[in-house]
Structures are given as structure tokens and as C-alpha cells.
Amino acid sequence: MSDSIIGAGPKRIDGQRKVTGEAPYAADHHPDNMAYGYGVFSTIASGTITGLDLEAARQSPGVIDIFHHNHFPELHRTPSSMAQGNKVEETRLPFEDNRVHYEGQFVALVVADTFDNARAAARKVGVSYQRDDAIANLDQGVKAHGTKPGSGNHERGDAEGNFDGAAHSIDVTYTTPVETHNPMEMHASVASWEGDRLSIFESSQGVVQQRGALSKIFGIPPSHIRVESPFIGSGFGSKLWMWPHAVAASVAARETGRPVQLVVPRPQMFTTTGHRPETRQRMRLATDDNGRLVSLRHESINTTSFTDQYVETCGSVTQSLYSCPNLTVSHETTRVNRGTPTSMRAPGAAPGLFALESAIDEMALAAGVDPLEFRLNNYADRDESQDLDFSSNHIREATEKAAEKFGWHDRNPEVGSMRDGHEIVGYGMAACNWEAIKRECEARVSLRADGTAYVTCATQDIGTGTYTIIAQTVSDITGLGLEKITVRLGDTSYPNGPISGGSWTTATTLPAVAAATREAIKELKGYATSEKGDFADVDNDSDSLVFENGQLTHDGQGVNYVDVLKGQKLASADGHAHTQGADDRYSYRSFGAHFVEVRWDPGISNLRVSRVVSAIDVGRVINSLTARNQVEGAIVMGLGMAHFEATDYDARNGRPVNNNYAEYVVPVHADQPPEVDVILLDYPDLEFNEFGARGIGEIGITGMAAAVANAVYHATGKRIRDLPIFKEKLMENIPAVQSA
């Protein structure tokens, strides 16, 4: 493969459509005669509906119908199996019964002729409840009914036995709050029926999974369902799986006999479309006299809903990042009155590495070892949890390069010793890590007689640049310019593609697209070597018949593929390919390290992150521009996790109290560090796929919160173990070093 396009940084081929407003998002679709749905949402977190007063709403202008638990067709639940292609997170169907499990749950749906009329009528629906005591948070859940074992556990050696009597040890607990995804584009569905065939425009990171789920729920063949999501205004994991609003919109469309649009309001995106759950993580680490880990225990509890078991696998990275012969990772859940949690960027690893990398820092200091040296001495050379070699691992090089660029060796290790005017400067670091995954995928590529290529796959572009890297792949093999390549994604009428999550889209789709492109070229060669072809005397499989730069060439004679097709009176040469998921010959992971500088001004109680250097090892970089963009975005999201983001619930009733953009604080431009330096190592992992590429979307957020917390400790002497790091926490019991 040529290096001219793979590894380069061309601009996004879909960029113009987005900035001009031409790109259609889910709620931009307006079929003829469309009606609008607006939800009525519970105002209690636990209890039962005892009555519905619908009269005023029914008399409201434009109302077509009102759906609720006494007026809703009988449906089926999906098995919620990713392997079967019907995964959802909240398995309970909307309006299934009169039970309320969380505030903000759908209790009714008003359908009217306009959005304004639907919303106005929904606000006139009266709901009576029998309120039960709500379990509002993790502590209340554990106290009320304890915990339930979770999945993803691991044990080797004797962690408990080797903890006692070790030369150095720590036993600390970290907590992370609920985080809510909050993509700019709200969740939306536009559903319509023709007979027993359902079409739905959806803001979805997984159209194939949604088709499978709707098939199970409505009891109709998947071939009778089309889900389209060509453009998505981000999702961060909240749009991986279908949520109740899509089912409600589909039912409303079928029952009213007209298309229905349903957009989830921002406050309910905090309640009924998932979140990162609350966690409590106990870390027990011990080393020998040389600072080598001899025992590591990572025990976590996360909140889940009363309807579904969701496990936040906080120890997924712990079991393999560091070398330790005696290690225990365990996960438990406890039920609370909140909606079902779901994957949020780097699920498990993001909160897990906050605890692990904070604890590693504390362990290094307890052992009297520089945190950088401690990590370099303890990184694992192979995956001890699976007894497998890593397919590729350059974490030491990444760490050392980032440390050199950052200037770590100029750091004075004494707490509070580095000052610049009124500000105290702190340096912190953390490793980052994420698994490399590859799924099954299909793709179709057509080389057309008009000189263009046309590519289809049902995977989605969630804003990360998938359209562009697919076009780069076809360009690399064919020599066609990007302007001659059309890519269509996010439609179940296309060949099956994976969900867009887990940082596996690149590694999954590109091999399928490449194989399909080669199949199209093979078909083209068949036409050219046929009896009436330009190379009738050449063997179709001859290595001397080469396709490059849009031409078939043999012994110096070249024929444009357009002429081949026109000569045969054909519209295109088509290729369809199916690729398999990852094998188990190696442990496939991506690696890296973050270095962070914080500045704390105790006089005005101002904390800011002033500098970040991150070095990331994700195999081959396909598009240097979008790859760097992904890491930079993840860094900012990690800063949000560290400093700002927490969904707060009233401990008395389980009510979310900051479920809006005004009070749920996310980083804005003014909060971003003036200096963000991303180093992309470029070591192709050819054991993983032919491109040597692993995923890059998740890894940048992992470890970032810990790097900030470690820098805050170095500046202030305060070890913040409970996210987020609000400045109020630094103003309590201020160590003497801050006022020196």
C-alpha cells in the first residue's frame, strides 16, 4: 500500500455537507403528513402510577392520540444479545406496566399535528402516583440491599497473602460520580410504516443492532425494517443501543397511520438514554523493597438500575497493564432508582484508570520511587491475565517520549515547591490504555463506468472521520482521488457493519472495504481478459496485469477502467467482502501516557490545567488529522471528568437536580489548556490487521483524570480521591505548603 494517502491528513470528505447544513441528522427528516410525539415523564423515582388525567390534553389543539400503559399494544422484549444483533440497554418496554423505576421515565406519549401542540398537550397530562422510598445513590443501594456479583473478574496468585508483610503498601478508596454523555444532537427518532414494513431515521451508533432489536420487539423479519443514521451529532456511547423513545415512536407511527417524530428533551437525556454509573473503588497495592509490585487488588462497585444489570468493568485495564504475580480484580453492582447505565467513552477504563493511576502514584511515593520510574519499572511486558504476548506494545517509548517533551525531569518532587508568581505549579502523569477490538464486517465497493467509486457499509460515522478513512482506503488501492469516491454509511440496506463504538470501527471496516475493492478489481480484470476484452490473451490471475491509478496495465500497455466497462456496456465492477473479527493469538491493546501541568492560585482559589503532553501508541495512524483530533477531544473530555462533570441527585428522592446544560458543567474553550501536544507513535500492528491500525477514540480519555489529580497533589499536597476536583475541595483544610 502506498504511503501517499494512508497516514496523510486529508480533510473530511463530509465536512462541506456538515458546515453548510446539507447533512441530514435524524430530526431533520420530515416525511409527508408527519406527526410529532412528546413524552410525559415521571416526576418520582420509585413507585406506581395510580391514575392518569388525560381529558385536558385530549381537548388540546391538534392532539391525535395519547399512549400510556393502559393504551399501548402488546410487544415482545428483545433478548438483548449483541451476538444475536439485538442488543439494547434498557430491556423494559415503554409503558410495559404502571411501575416507575426512575425519575424521567416515560409514562405517556402525546402525538399531535405539530411539535408545539404535542408539547403543550403533554404538559396538561395529570399523573397520580403511589410514591415509594427512592434509593438515590450507591451508598444507599449498598445499605438497602447490598451488592450483586458482576462480570469481568480476574484472579491470579495470592494477592491477599502477599499484601500483609510487604515492604510498602497502601489501602485507599476512590469514587467517581455519574457522568452524562450530553452530545449536542439530542436523541431522536422519525418512524413510518408501509404495511408491515418499518422505516426509522435514528440518531444511532448501531443501526444493525437497532434493526435486530426492533425485529424482536415487533415480531417482524429484519428484512422488513430499515434503520438510517447517515449523520450523528456525537454520542459518546449513549447512542450505541436503542432506547425506549425509538420503540414508542415506532408504535405511535403504526397506530396513528402516519410518520411520527420523537425528540428526547435535554432533561430526559439525563434519565432515559443512559449515563456512566457511579463507582466506588478500593485499591490495595504492595511492593517489595525494590519498588516492584507484589500484590494488587482492585475491587469496584457501580450503580445499576432495578430493571437491568450493567457492570462498569473498572478493573479491565488493571489486570494487564502492570506486571504483578498476585492480583485480584472484582466487580459488583448495587441497584438504585436511576435509569439503566450504558457505555460512556472508554467504559470501565476511564473510571478504572482514575483509581489505578492515582493509586500507582500513591504507591510510588510510599515506596520512595519517582512516579515515572515506578511505572517504567512495573509496566507489563506481556498480558499476564491471559498468558499471551502483546501483539505490539510501545508503552515505555510513549512514556519516555512524553516525559522528555513535557520536561518531567526538571520537576522538583517536593510538594508545593514549584512556583510561578502567585501560582503553584504541579506536575502529574498517568498511563493510558484501551483494548484493541475487531468485529465482523461487510462492505460493497463499485468501480463505476463514470470514473467514480461507490462504497457502502452499514457502520456509522459518529463524527470521527469514518467517511474519510474509508475513502482513503479505496483511494490507496485504486489510485482514484478522494473527490471521485462516494461513501455511504449508516443504513441497514447496506452490507452489515459494526456499531461505532469501542474504538473498533477503523480496524473492523477498513479490511472489509479493502477486500471489497480488490474483489471489484478482480471482476474488472475478468472483463478485460474476456474474449472481447482489451487483454483477451492475458490470464485473469496474472501478476503482470496490474491495476493502479485507475488503469489496468500489462507490459506497458494501459487501459482506463472506464473504457473497459464501457467496452463491455457495463455500469460497474462490484466487489463484496466479509471479514472476521479478531483472533486470540495475541493480546491486542493500545497504550500511552499523559503528562499534565496544573496551576493553583490559592489567593483567588483558581485551579487550571495549563499544559498537556500525551503520547499514544495505536498502531498505524490512518489519518493524522482526524487521529490527532480524536486524542485532543478525548483529552478535553478527560479534563471534564477530572474537574467539572457530575450528575447530582437529591439524596432524599433520587431526583436529578442539574439535568441541563446550564448546571451540568462541561469544559468550554476557555477551560482548555493553552498547550496540548499529542505525540502519535506510528508502529503498524500487522498482527492485528493488514493496515496495522488499532482504535484511537477511547484511549485519550483514560488516565487523564488521574494525571490531573496527581498534578494537583504535587501542587497542593491534597490527594483528591473523589471526582470531580472542585476547587472547593482544595480550599478545605489547606496544607501549610499552599500559604508558604
C-alpha positions in Angstrom: 0.0 0.0 0.0 1.2 3.5 -0.8 2.0 6.0 1.9 0.7 8.9 -0.1 -2.8 8.7 1.3 -2.7 6.2 4.2 -1.2 8.2 7.0 -1.8 11.5 5.4 -4.2 14.1 6.8 -6.8 14.9 4.2 -9.8 16.9 5.3 -13.1 15.2 5.9 -14.9 14.4 2.8 -18.2 15.0 4.6 -17.1 18.3 6.1 -18.6 20.6 3.5 -22.1 19.0 3.9 -21.9 19.5 7.6 -20.8 23.1 7.7 -23.3 24.1 5.0 -26.2 22.4 6.8 -26.7 20.0 4.0 -26.0 16.9 6.1 -29.3 15.4 7.4 -29.4 14.4 11.0 -32.3 12.3 12.4 -34.6 15.1 13.4 -34.0 16.8 10.0 -36.2 14.3 8.2 -39.8 15.3 7.7 -41.9 12.8 5.7 -45.2 13.9 4.4 -48.0 14.1 6.9 -45.6 13.7 9.8 -46.9 13.9 13.3 -45.0 14.8 16.4 -44.6 13.0 19.7 -43.8 14.5 23.1 -43.2 12.5 26.2 -44.8 12.7 29.6 -42.1 11.8 32.1 -42.4 10.6 35.7 -41.8 13.1 38.5 -41.0 10.4 41.0 -38.1 8.0 41.1 -39.9 5.0 42.6 -43.5 3.9 42.9 -46.6 3.2 40.8 -48.9 5.1 38.6 -52.3 5.2 40.2 -54.1 7.4 37.7 -53.9 9.4 34.5 -55.9 12.6 33.9 -56.0 12.9 30.1 -59.1 15.0 29.4 -57.5 18.4 29.2 -54.7 17.0 27.0 -57.2 15.3 24.7 -59.0 18.6 24.2 -55.8 20.4 23.4 -55.5 21.6 19.8 -54.0 19.1 17.3 -53.9 16.1 19.5 -54.1 12.8 17.6 -53.6 10.2 20.3 -52.1 9.7 23.8 -50.3 6.4 24.6 -49.7 5.0 28.1 -49.7 1.7 30.0 -53.4 1.2 29.5 -53.3 2.2 25.8 -50.4 0.5 24.2 -50.1 -2.6 22.1 -48.6 -5.8 23.5 -45.0 -6.1 22.4 -42.1 -8.5 23.0 -38.9 -7.9 24.8 -35.6 -8.3 23.0 -33.1 -10.9 24.3 -30.6 -8.0 24.3 -27.9 -10.0 22.8 -25.0 -8.4 20.9 -24.1 -11.7 19.4 -27.7 -12.1 18.0 -27.7 -8.5 16.8 -30.5 -7.2 19.0 -28.7 -5.5 22.0 -30.4 -2.8 24.0 -29.5 -1.4 27.4 -33.0 -0.9 28.9 -34.8 -4.1 28.3 -38.1 -3.0 29.8 -40.5 -1.8 27.1 -42.0 1.7 27.3 -45.4 1.7 29.1 -45.0 -2.0 29.9 -46.8 -1.6 33.2 -47.6 1.1 35.8 -44.3 0.7 37.6 -41.9 3.7 37.9 -38.2 2.8 38.4 -36.6 6.2 37.9 -37.5 9.9 37.6 -37.8 10.9 33.9 -39.2 7.5 32.8 -41.7 7.6 30.0 -45.2 7.4 31.5 -47.2 8.7 28.5 -46.7 9.9 24.9 -48.8 12.6 23.3 -48.9 12.6 19.5 -50.2 15.8 17.8 -50.0 17.6 14.4 -47.2 19.9 15.4 -44.3 19.8 17.9 -45.7 22.8 19.8 -49.2 21.2 20.1 -47.7 17.9 21.3 -45.6 19.6 23.9 -48.4 21.8 25.1 -50.8 18.9 25.5 -48.2 16.7 27.2 -47.9 19.4 29.9 -51.6 19.1 30.6 -51.4 15.3 31.3 -52.0 14.7 35.0 -50.4 11.7 36.6 -51.1 10.4 40.1 -48.6 8.2 41.9 -48.1 5.9 44.9 -44.6 7.0 45.8 -42.1 4.6 47.3 -38.9 5.5 49.1 -36.2 6.0 46.4 -32.7 4.6 46.6 -30.8 7.6 45.4 -27.1 6.7 45.4 -24.5 4.0 45.7 -24.2 4.2 49.5 -28.0 3.9 49.9 -28.1 1.0 47.5 -25.4 -0.9 49.4 -27.1 -0.2 52.7 -30.6 -1.2 51.4 -29.8 -4.5 49.6 -26.0 -5.0 49.4 -24.3 -5.8 46.1 -24.5 -8.4 43.3 -21.5 -10.0 41.7 -20.6 -8.6 38.3 -18.7 -9.9 35.3 -15.1 -9.3 34.1 -13.4 -10.6 37.3 -9.9 -12.0 37.4 -7.6 -13.5 39.9 -4.0 -14.9 39.8 -1.6 -15.8 42.6 -2.4 -14.8 46.2 -3.0 -11.1 46.4 -4.3 -11.1 49.9 -1.5 -13.3 51.3 1.3 -11.2 49.7 -0.2 -7.9 50.8 0.4 -8.4 54.5 4.0 -8.2 55.4 5.1 -6.4 52.2 7.7 -3.8 52.4 5.4 -1.0 51.3 1.6 -0.9 50.9 -1.4 1.3 50.5 -5.1 0.8 51.0 -7.2 3.6 49.6 -10.7 4.2 48.1 -11.7 6.3 45.1 -15.1 7.4 43.9 -16.4 8.7 40.6 -19.9 10.3 40.1 -22.5 9.7 37.5 -21.5 11.4 34.2 -24.0 12.0 31.5 -23.0 11.9 27.8 -24.7 15.1 26.6 -23.9 15.0 22.9 -25.0 18.2 21.2 -27.5 16.4 19.0 -30.4 15.1 21.1 -31.7 11.5 20.7 -34.4 11.5 18.0 -36.5 9.0 16.0 -38.6 9.5 12.9 -40.6 6.4 12.3 -43.0 5.4 9.5 -44.7 2.3 8.3 -45.8 0.9 4.9 -47.9 -2.2 5.7 -45.7 -4.3 7.9 -42.5 -2.6 6.9 -40.9 -0.1 9.3 -38.5 2.7 8.3 -36.9 4.8 11.0 -34.4 7.6 10.9 -32.4 7.4 14.2 -29.6 9.1 15.9 -27.8 5.8 16.4 -24.3 4.4 16.7 -25.6 1.0 15.8 -28.3 0.7 13.1 -27.8 -3.0 12.6 -28.3 -3.7 16.3 -31.4 -1.5 16.4 -32.9 -3.3 13.4 -32.4 -6.6 15.2 -34.0 -5.2 18.4 -37.0 -3.8 16.6 -37.4 -7.1 14.8 -37.7 -9.0 18.1 -39.9 -6.4 19.7 -42.4 -6.2 16.8 -42.1 -9.8 15.7 -41.3 -9.0 12.1 -38.4 -10.1 9.9 -35.3 -7.8 10.0 -35.7 -7.5 6.2 -38.9 -5.6 6.9 -37.0 -2.9 8.9 -34.8 -0.1 7.6 -32.8 2.0 10.1 -30.9 5.0 8.8 -28.4 7.2 10.6 -26.1 8.8 8.0 -25.0 11.6 10.2 -24.8 11.8 14.0 -24.1 14.7 16.2 -21.9 12.7 18.5 -23.0 10.0 21.0 -20.0 9.1 23.2 -21.7 5.7 23.8 -25.2 6.9 24.6 -26.4 6.1 21.1 -24.8 2.6 20.8 -28.1 0.9 21.7 -31.8 1.6 21.2 -33.7 3.4 24.0 -37.4 3.4 24.8 -38.2 6.5 22.7 -37.5 4.6 19.4 -40.0 1.9 20.3 -42.6 4.5 21.4 -42.2 6.4 18.2 -42.5 3.3 16.1 -45.6 2.2 17.9 -47.1 5.7 17.6 -46.5 5.7 13.8 -48.1 2.3 13.3 -51.1 3.1 15.5 -51.8 6.6 14.0 -51.0 5.5 10.4 -48.7 8.4 9.8 -45.0 9.1 10.3 -44.1 10.3 13.9 -41.0 12.2 15.0 -40.0 12.0 18.7 -37.1 14.0 20.1 -35.9 13.4 23.6 -35.7 16.7 25.6 -32.4 17.6 27.1 -33.5 16.9 30.8 -34.6 13.4 29.8 -31.2 12.7 28.2 -30.1 12.6 31.8 -32.6 10.0 32.7 -33.8 7.7 29.9 -30.8 7.4 27.5 -28.1 6.1 29.8 -25.1 7.5 31.7 -21.8 6.5 33.2 -22.6 4.9 36.5 -21.4 6.0 39.9 -18.4 3.9 41.2 -16.6 3.2 44.4 -13.2 1.5 44.0 -11.0 0.1 46.7 -7.3 -0.2 45.7 -4.8 -2.2 47.8 -1.3 -2.3 46.4 2.0 -3.5 47.8 5.6 -3.6 46.7 8.9 -5.2 47.7 12.0 -3.3 48.8 12.9 -2.6 45.2 9.5 -1.0 44.4 8.2 -3.9 42.3 4.5 -4.7 42.7 3.9 -7.9 44.6 0.2 -7.5 45.3 -2.6 -5.6 43.6 -6.3 -5.7 44.5 -8.9 -3.6 42.6 -12.4 -4.0 43.9 -15.2 -1.9 42.4 -18.9 -1.4 42.9 -21.1 0.5 40.4 -24.7 1.6 40.4 -27.1 -0.1 38.1 -30.9 0.1 37.6 -33.7 -2.0 39.0 -34.5 -3.3 35.5 -31.1 -4.2 34.2 -27.7 -5.4 35.3 -25.0 -3.1 33.9 -21.4 -3.7 35.0 -18.8 -1.0 34.8 -15.6 -3.1 34.4 -13.3 -0.8 36.2 -10.6 -3.4 36.5 -10.4 -4.3 32.9 -7.1 -2.5 32.5 -5.7 -3.3 35.9 -5.4 -7.0 35.2 -2.8 -6.5 32.4 -1.2 -3.0 32.4 1.3 -3.7 35.2 3.3 -6.8 35.9 2.1 -8.3 39.2 2.1 -12.0 40.1 -0.6 -11.7 42.7 -3.7 -9.8 41.5 -7.4 -9.7 42.1 -10.0 -7.7 40.1 -13.6 -7.9 41.2 -16.7 -6.1 40.1 -20.0 -5.7 41.9 -23.2 -3.7 41.3 -25.9 -2.2 43.5 -29.4 -1.2 42.4 -30.6 2.4 42.6 -33.6 4.3 41.2 -31.9 5.7 38.1 -32.2 4.7 34.5 -30.1 1.9 33.2 -26.4 3.0 32.8 -24.6 2.5 29.5 -21.2 2.7 27.9 -19.6 6.1 28.0 -16.3 6.8 26.2 -13.8 4.2 27.4 -16.4 2.4 29.6 -14.8 0.8 32.7 -11.3 2.0 31.8 -12.0 5.7 32.3 -13.1 5.5 35.9 -10.9 2.4 36.5 -7.7 4.2 35.4 -8.6 7.2 37.6 -8.4 4.8 40.6 -5.5 2.7 39.3 -3.2 5.5 38.2 -4.0 7.6 41.3 -3.1 4.5 43.4 0.1 3.8 41.4 1.1 7.4 42.2 0.4 6.9 45.8 2.2 3.6 45.8 5.3 5.1 44.1 5.5 7.8 46.8 5.0 5.3 49.6 7.9 3.2 48.1 10.1 6.3 47.7 10.3 6.0 43.9 9.7 8.7 41.3 6.2 8.0 39.7 7.7 7.9 36.2 10.4 5.5 37.2 7.9 3.4 39.1 5.8 2.9 36.1 8.7 2.2 33.8 9.9 -0.5 36.2 6.4 -2.1 36.6 4.8 -2.0 33.1 4.0 -5.5 31.9 5.9 -6.9 29.0 3.1 -9.4 28.2 -0.5 -9.8 29.2 -0.3 -11.8 32.4 -4.1 -12.0 32.7 -4.3 -14.1 29.5 -0.8 -15.5 29.4 -0.3 -14.0 26.0 2.2 -11.8 24.3 1.0 -8.3 23.3 0.7 -8.0 19.5 2.5 -4.7 19.8 3.4 -2.7 22.9 5.4 0.6 22.9 4.2 2.0 26.2 7.7 2.6 27.5 8.7 4.6 24.5 5.5 6.5 24.6 6.0 7.3 28.3 9.6 8.3 27.8 8.9 10.5 24.7 6.1 12.3 26.5 8.2 12.8 29.6 11.0 14.3 27.6 8.7 16.6 25.7 7.0 17.6 28.9 10.2 18.2 30.9 9.3 15.8 33.7 13.0 15.5 34.7 13.0 19.2 35.6 10.3 18.5 38.2 11.1 19.2 41.8 9.3 16.3 43.6 8.7 18.3 46.8 5.0 19.1 47.1 4.3 22.8 46.5 7.9 23.6 45.6 7.4 24.8 42.1 6.0 28.4 41.8 5.4 31.0 39.1 4.4 34.3 40.6 1.2 33.7 42.6 0.7 30.3 41.2 1.8 26.9 42.5 2.8 24.6 39.7 2.1 20.9 39.8 3.2 18.1 37.5 1.3 14.8 37.2 1.3 11.8 34.9 -0.7 8.7 34.3 -0.6 5.8 31.8 -3.5 5.3 29.4 -4.7 2.0 28.0 -7.5 0.5 25.9 -8.2 -2.8 24.4 -8.0 -3.2 20.6 -11.1 -4.9 19.2 -12.1 -6.0 15.7 -15.6 -7.3 14.7 -17.1 -8.9 11.7 -17.9 -6.5 8.8 -19.2 -6.5 5.3 -18.7 -3.8 2.6 -19.5 -3.3 -1.0 -17.4 -1.3 -3.5 -18.4 -0.5 -7.1 -16.0 0.9 -9.7 -18.4 2.8 -12.0 -18.3 3.5 -15.6 -18.4 7.2 -14.9 -14.9 7.0 -13.4 -16.0 7.0 -9.8 -16.1 4.5 -7.0 -19.1 3.9 -4.7 -18.7 2.4 -1.3 -21.5 1.2 1.1 -21.4 -0.2 4.6 -23.9 -0.1 7.4 -21.5 1.1 10.0 -21.8 4.7 11.1 -19.7 7.9 11.2 -20.2 9.4 14.6 -18.2 12.5 13.8 -14.8 10.7 14.0 -13.9 10.7 10.3 -15.0 7.2 9.2 -16.3 8.5 5.8 -12.8 9.9 5.1 -10.7 6.9 6.1 -12.9 4.6 4.1 -12.4 6.8 1.1 -8.6 6.9 1.8 -8.6 3.1 1.7 -10.3 2.9 -1.7 -8.0 5.6 -3.0 -4.9 3.8 -1.7 -5.8 0.7 -3.7 -7.3 2.2 -6.8 -5.4 5.4 -7.2 -8.6 7.4 -7.5 -8.7 10.8 -6.0 -10.9 11.3 -2.9 -13.2 13.6 -4.9 -14.1 10.6 -7.1 -15.1 8.3 -4.2 -18.6 8.4 -2.7 -19.0 6.7 0.7 -22.5 5.9 2.1 -22.8 4.7 5.7 -25.4 4.3 8.4 -28.2 2.4 6.6 -29.3 -1.2 7.2 -29.9 -1.6 3.5 -26.2 -1.6 3.1 -23.9 -4.6 3.9 -23.8 -5.3 7.6 -21.3 -3.1 9.6 -20.4 -2.9 13.3 -21.6 -0.5 15.9 -19.5 2.7 16.1 -18.0 2.3 19.5 -15.3 0.6 21.4 -12.6 2.1 19.1 -13.1 -0.8 16.7 -14.6 0.9 13.7 -11.3 1.6 11.9 -9.8 -1.8 12.5 -13.1 -3.5 11.5 -14.2 -1.6 8.4 -11.0 -0.9 6.6 -10.1 -4.6 5.9 -13.6 -5.2 4.6 -13.5 -2.2 2.4 -10.0 -3.1 1.1 -11.1 -6.7 0.3 -14.3 -5.5 -1.5 -12.2 -3.1 -3.5 -9.9 -5.9 -4.6 -12.9 -8.0 -5.5 -14.2 -5.2 -7.7 -10.8 -5.0 -9.4 -10.7 -8.8 -9.8 -14.1 -8.6 -11.5 -12.8 -5.8 -13.7 -9.8 -7.9 -14.7 -12.2 -10.6 -15.7 -14.0 -8.2 -18.1 -10.7 -7.0 -19.5 -9.4 -10.6 -20.1 -12.6 -11.9 -21.6 -12.9 -12.9 -25.2 -13.8 -9.3 -26.3 -11.6 -7.6 -23.7 -8.6 -5.4 -24.2 -6.4 -8.1 -22.7 -8.0 -11.2 -24.1 -4.7 -13.1 -24.3 -3.8 -12.4 -20.7 -4.6 -14.7 -17.8 -7.1 -13.1 -15.4 -4.9 -14.0 -12.4 -1.6 -13.0 -13.9 0.5 -10.8 -11.7 1.6 -8.9 -14.7 -1.9 -7.4 -15.1 -1.8 -4.6 -12.6 -4.5 -2.1 -11.5 -3.1 1.3 -10.4 -4.1 5.0 -10.8 -7.4 3.9 -12.3 -5.9 1.8 -15.1 -5.3 -1.8 -15.9 -1.7 -2.2 -17.2 0.1 -5.1 -18.9 3.6 -5.0 -20.4 3.4 -1.2 -20.6 0.0 -1.1 -22.2 -2.6 0.7 -20.1 -6.4 0.8 -20.4 -8.5 3.1 -18.3 -11.0 1.0 -16.3 -13.8 3.3 -17.6 -13.1 2.2 -21.1 -13.1 -1.5 -20.0 -16.6 -1.1 -18.6 -17.9 1.0 -21.5 -16.5 -1.5 -23.9 -18.4 -4.2 -22.2 -21.5 -2.0 -21.9 -21.5 -2.4 -18.1 -22.3 0.1 -15.4 -19.8 -1.1 -12.8 -17.5 -3.7 -11.5 -18.6 -4.7 -8.0 -16.9 -6.2 -5.0 -18.4 -7.5 -1.8 -16.4 -8.7 1.1 -16.8 -10.1 4.6 -14.1 -10.1 7.2 -13.8 -11.9 10.5 -13.3 -10.5 14.0 -10.1 -10.6 16.0 -8.3 -13.9 16.8 -6.9 -14.9 20.1 -3.2 -15.4 19.2 -2.2 -12.3 21.0 -3.4 -9.7 23.5 -4.4 -6.7 21.4 -4.2 -3.4 23.2 -3.3 0.3 22.7 -1.0 2.2 25.1 0.1 5.6 26.0 0.9 8.2 28.7 -0.4 11.6 29.7 1.7 14.4 31.4 -0.2 17.3 32.9 0.7 20.7 34.4 -1.7 22.4 36.7 -1.5 25.8 38.3 -3.2 26.6 41.6 -3.5 30.2 42.8 -4.5 29.9 46.5 -5.0 33.6 46.8 -8.0 33.6 44.4 -8.7 29.8 44.7 -8.2 29.3 41.0 -7.2 25.9 39.5 -6.4 25.4 35.9 -4.7 22.9 33.6 -2.1 24.8 31.7 -0.3 22.1 29.7 -0.8 18.5 28.5 1.6 16.3 26.6 0.2 12.9 25.5 2.0 10.1 23.6 -0.3 7.5 22.1 0.6 4.1 20.6 -2.3 2.9 18.5 -0.6 1.1 15.7 -0.6 2.7 12.3 -2.2 6.1 12.0 -4.6 6.2 9.0 -5.4 9.9 9.0 -3.1 12.1 11.0 -5.6 14.9 11.2 -8.6 13.0 12.4 -6.5 10.9 14.7 -5.0 13.9 16.4 -8.4 15.4 16.7 -9.7 12.3 18.4 -7.0 12.4 21.0 -7.3 16.1 21.6 -11.1 15.7 22.0 -10.6 12.8 24.5 -8.2 14.9 26.5 -10.7 17.7 26.9 -13.4 15.2 27.8 -11.0 13.7 30.4 -10.5 17.2 31.8 -14.2 17.4 32.1 -14.2 14.2 34.0 -11.5 15.5 36.3 -12.7 19.0 37.0 -16.4 19.5 36.1 -18.7 16.7 35.3 -21.1 15.1 37.8 -24.8 14.5 37.6 -26.2 15.3 41.0 -29.2 13.5 42.6 -31.2 14.6 45.6 -30.4 12.1 48.2 -34.0 12.3 49.6 -35.8 11.3 46.4 -33.5 10.3 43.6 -34.3 13.4 41.5 -31.6 14.7 39.2 -31.0 18.3 40.0 -28.7 19.5 37.3 -30.1 17.9 34.3 -29.5 20.7 31.8 -26.6 22.4 30.1 -26.8 25.4 32.4 -25.9 23.4 35.5 -24.2 20.3 34.2 -20.8 21.8 33.6 -18.6 20.6 30.7 -15.3 22.2 29.5 -15.7 25.1 27.2 -12.9 26.7 25.1 -11.8 28.9 28.0 -11.2 25.8 30.1 -8.9 24.1 27.6 -5.1 24.2 28.2 -3.2 26.7 26.1 -0.8 23.9 25.2 -1.9 20.4 24.2 0.8 18.4 22.5 -0.1 15.0 21.0 2.6 12.6 20.0 1.3 9.8 17.8 3.7 6.8 17.7 3.3 5.1 14.3 4.1 1.4 14.7 1.9 -0.7 12.4 0.4 -3.6 14.3 0.3 -6.1 11.4 -0.6 -8.9 13.7 -4.0 -7.2 14.2 -4.9 -6.3 10.6 -3.4 -5.6 7.2 -3.3 -1.9 7.9 -1.7 -2.3 11.3 -4.3 0.1 12.8 -5.9 -0.1 16.2 -8.6 2.2 17.5 -7.9 5.7 18.8 -11.3 7.2 20.0 -11.3 5.8 23.6 -7.7 5.8 24.8 -7.2 9.5 25.1 -9.7 9.9 28.0 -8.2 7.0 30.0 -5.8 8.1 32.7 -6.4 11.8 32.1 -8.4 12.4 35.4 -5.6 10.6 37.3 -2.9 12.7 35.7 -4.7 15.8 36.8 -5.3 14.5 40.3 -1.7 13.6 40.6 -0.6 17.0 39.5 -3.0 18.6 41.9 -1.4 16.6 44.7 2.1 17.7 43.7 1.0 21.4 43.7 -1.2 21.4 46.8 -0.5 18.4 48.9 -4.1 17.4 48.8 -4.9 14.0 47.4 -8.3 14.2 45.8 -9.8 10.7 45.6 -13.4 11.7 44.9 -14.1 13.2 41.5 -14.6 15.8 40.3 -11.8 18.0 41.6 -13.8 21.1 42.5 -11.7 24.0 43.8 -13.8 23.9 47.0 -12.1 20.6 47.9 -8.8 22.4 47.7 -10.0 25.2 49.9 -10.8 22.9 52.8 -8.1 22.2 55.4 -5.4 23.9 53.3 -1.9 22.4 53.9 0.7 24.9 55.1 2.6 24.4 51.9 0.0 26.4 50.0 0.4 29.5 52.0 4.2 29.4 52.3 
